[in-house]
Amino acid sequence: LLRALRRRRRLVLVDRVHRDLPGVADLPRKRTQTTSRVDEGVVVDEGNGVADRSLVFALDVPSAAEALALVDELAGDVSVFKIGLELFVAEGPSIVKAVRARGVDVFLDLKLHDISNTVASAVKRVVDLDVRFLTVHATGGPKMLAAAQAAASSSSSLTLRAVTALTSLSDDELLQSGHIGGALTVVPRLAELT
């Protein structure tokens, strides 16, 4: 699966649990060409001898010490690290700055969802942190998504990613929360908003 995703030049998220699975260790770690392009909305770095930019390692740990130890261990192979809500709430913007100081990119997975002005203000603060990716929740609606994009436009490096439906939700849970249809209906409909 990971090899197939790599061939398609998609971002691959790897976490501590899955990093030792067969195939993960076999993924190419270094690139030799020095080109980049946009492929299906994802910036693909085809290499300059640095760590693989299509692998994203999830720092799903509760403390800065554990997160930074993982970054230090893997920075030669992975150049994008995901900071989720738990770690960000525990450590604040300082964890983003500490990870960035190690010369790697940050995928800030906060799934922002609020009124448009609040999300726009939050995105502006994220721009100041110099992260590579930030998640917003598509259920915030077109106005919120447009406000987030406008706020992100001041950065040449920030890419917004819209979350349509949490993978932990079953079709029944989507229906119970007011969505019409299951994931096969909800996800494409919300994706159209982005």
Secondary structure per residue as TSV (DSSP state, phi and psi in degrees):
chain	resnum	aa	ss	phi	psi
A	1	L	-	360.0	-48.4
A	2	L	H	-62.5	-39.1
A	3	R	H	-64.0	-40.9
A	4	A	H	-63.0	-42.3
A	5	L	H	-64.1	-40.8
A	6	R	H	-62.9	-40.0
A	7	R	H	-63.3	-30.8
A	8	R	T	-84.6	-0.5
A	9	R	T	59.8	43.3
A	10	R	-	-101.9	156.0
A	11	L	-	-66.9	136.5
A	12	V	E	-117.8	124.5
A	13	L	E	-95.2	123.9
A	14	V	E	-120.8	136.2
A	15	D	-	-118.0	178.7
A	16	R	T	-60.0	-34.9
A	17	V	T	-68.4	-37.0
A	18	H	T	-100.9	-4.8
A	19	R	T	-67.7	-18.8
A	20	D	T	-99.7	8.3
A	21	L	S	-66.3	150.5
A	22	P	T	-57.1	137.5
A	23	G	T	100.9	-36.2
A	24	V	T	-65.9	-46.3
A	25	A	T	-66.8	-23.3
A	26	D	T	-85.5	-7.1
A	27	L	S	-65.2	144.5
A	28	P	-	-59.5	132.8
A	29	R	-	-96.5	-31.7
A	30	K	B	-123.5	155.1
A	31	R	-	-116.8	161.2
A	32	T	-	-117.9	-22.3
A	33	Q	-	-82.4	168.4
A	34	T	-	-127.8	54.7
A	35	T	-	-127.0	161.3
A	36	S	E	-144.4	157.2
A	37	R	E	-154.7	169.5
A	38	V	E	-101.0	124.3
A	39	D	E	-127.1	112.3
A	40	E	T	54.6	40.1
A	41	G	T	81.6	-0.6
A	42	V	E	-110.3	129.8
A	43	V	E	-73.9	123.7
A	44	V	E	-111.7	118.4
A	45	D	E	-92.0	113.1
A	46	E	-	-89.2	13.7
A	47	G	-	111.2	149.7
A	48	N	S	-154.0	32.9
A	49	G	S	80.0	14.3
A	50	V	S	-105.1	177.7
A	51	A	B	-58.9	155.6
A	52	D	E	-64.8	120.3
A	53	R	E	-86.8	-5.8
A	54	S	E	-93.4	-8.5
A	55	L	E	-94.0	130.1
A	56	V	E	-116.9	123.8
A	57	F	E	-100.6	126.3
A	58	A	E	-81.8	120.1
A	59	L	-	-88.2	65.3
A	60	D	-	-86.2	65.3
A	61	V	-	-131.0	158.6
A	62	P	S	-86.8	-6.7
A	63	S	S	-137.8	156.8
A	64	A	H	-62.5	-39.3
A	65	A	H	-59.7	-46.0
A	66	E	H	-67.0	-41.5
A	67	A	H	-63.6	-46.3
A	68	L	H	-68.5	-32.5
A	69	A	H	-62.8	-40.7
A	70	L	H	-66.7	-41.9
A	71	V	H	-61.3	-46.0
A	72	D	H	-61.1	-37.8
A	73	E	H	-70.6	-37.0
A	74	L	H	-107.4	-5.4
A	75	A	T	-58.2	-26.2
A	76	G	T	-74.2	-18.9
A	77	D	T	-110.0	-29.9
A	78	V	E	-124.8	135.8
A	79	S	E	-116.7	4.3
A	80	V	E	-127.8	124.9
A	81	F	E	-121.7	131.7
A	82	K	E	-89.5	128.2
A	83	I	E	-109.7	118.9
A	84	G	E	-95.4	-175.8
A	85	L	H	-61.3	-43.8
A	86	E	H	-59.1	-50.2
A	87	L	H	-67.1	-39.7
A	88	F	H	-65.8	-41.1
A	89	V	H	-67.3	-38.7
A	90	A	H	-68.2	-38.9
A	91	E	H	-114.3	-16.9
A	92	G	T	72.1	-168.9
A	93	P	H	-58.8	-20.1
A	94	S	H	-61.9	-30.8
A	95	I	H	-69.4	-37.4
A	96	V	H	-62.3	-46.1
A	97	K	H	-63.1	-40.1
A	98	A	H	-66.8	-40.2
A	99	V	H	-68.1	-45.0
A	100	R	H	-61.0	-35.0
A	101	A	T	-63.3	-17.8
A	102	R	T	-88.1	6.9
A	103	G	T	80.3	22.2
A	104	V	-	-120.2	163.6
A	105	D	E	-89.1	158.4
A	106	V	E	-120.0	134.0
A	107	F	E	-105.2	105.1
A	108	L	E	-92.3	105.5
A	109	D	E	-98.6	81.0
A	110	L	E	-106.3	-13.0
A	111	K	E	48.8	57.3
A	112	L	E	-59.5	134.9
A	113	H	-	-155.5	104.9
A	114	D	S	-164.5	-170.1
A	115	I	-	-67.3	156.0
A	116	S	H	-54.9	-46.4
A	117	N	H	-63.2	-39.8
A	118	T	H	-66.1	-44.5
A	119	V	H	-65.0	-42.0
A	120	A	H	-60.3	-42.7
A	121	S	H	-64.2	-41.0
A	122	A	H	-64.4	-42.2
A	123	V	H	-62.6	-39.3
A	124	K	H	-60.1	-39.4
A	125	R	H	-66.6	-36.9
A	126	V	H	-66.5	-38.1
A	127	V	H	-56.3	-40.4
A	128	D	H	-63.6	-23.7
A	129	L	H	-84.7	-8.5
A	130	D	T	60.5	49.0
A	131	V	-	-90.4	160.6
A	132	R	S	-88.3	-41.0
A	133	F	E	-133.3	146.7
A	134	L	E	-140.3	136.3
A	135	T	E	-97.6	141.3
A	136	V	E	-125.2	159.0
A	137	H	E	-98.3	124.3
A	138	A	G	-62.1	-24.1
A	139	T	G	-68.6	-5.7
A	140	G	G	-68.9	-15.8
A	141	G	H	93.3	168.1
A	142	P	H	-60.6	-38.8
A	143	K	H	-64.8	-45.1
A	144	M	H	-64.7	-42.9
A	145	L	H	-63.3	-40.6
A	146	A	H	-65.0	-39.9
A	147	A	H	-64.9	-40.3
A	148	A	H	-63.5	-44.5
A	149	Q	H	-64.2	-41.1
A	150	A	H	-62.0	-41.8
A	151	A	H	-67.2	-34.3
A	152	A	H	-76.4	-17.4
A	153	S	T	-66.3	-15.5
A	154	S	T	-75.8	-6.9
A	155	S	-	-111.7	134.8
A	156	S	S	-86.3	-9.1
A	157	S	S	-111.8	-16.1
A	158	L	-	-82.1	128.2
A	159	T	E	-115.6	126.0
A	160	L	E	-85.5	141.8
A	161	R	E	-122.8	126.4
A	162	A	E	-94.6	128.2
A	163	V	E	-89.9	127.2
A	164	T	-	-92.3	-49.5
A	165	A	S	-148.0	139.3
A	166	L	-	-66.6	136.1
A	167	T	T	-66.2	-18.2
A	168	S	T	-78.0	-12.0
A	169	L	-	-85.8	130.7
A	170	S	-	-81.1	169.2
A	171	D	H	-59.9	-39.8
A	172	D	H	-62.3	-41.5
A	173	E	H	-67.0	-36.6
A	174	L	H	-62.3	-43.5
A	175	L	H	-63.3	-43.4
A	176	Q	H	-64.0	-27.6
A	177	S	T	-91.0	10.5
A	178	G	T	100.3	-0.6
A	179	H	-	-80.2	141.8
A	180	I	S	-91.5	114.0
A	181	G	S	95.1	169.0
A	182	G	-	-87.7	-165.8
A	183	A	H	-59.1	-36.5
A	184	L	H	-67.2	-18.0
A	185	T	H	-97.6	-45.7
A	186	V	H	-66.9	-48.2
A	187	V	H	-60.8	-50.6
A	188	P	H	-63.0	-36.1
A	189	R	H	-64.2	-45.2
A	190	L	H	-69.7	-34.1
A	191	A	H	-63.1	-30.5
A	192	E	T	-63.6	-24.4
A	193	L	T	-69.2	-23.9
A	194	T	-	-88.5	360.0
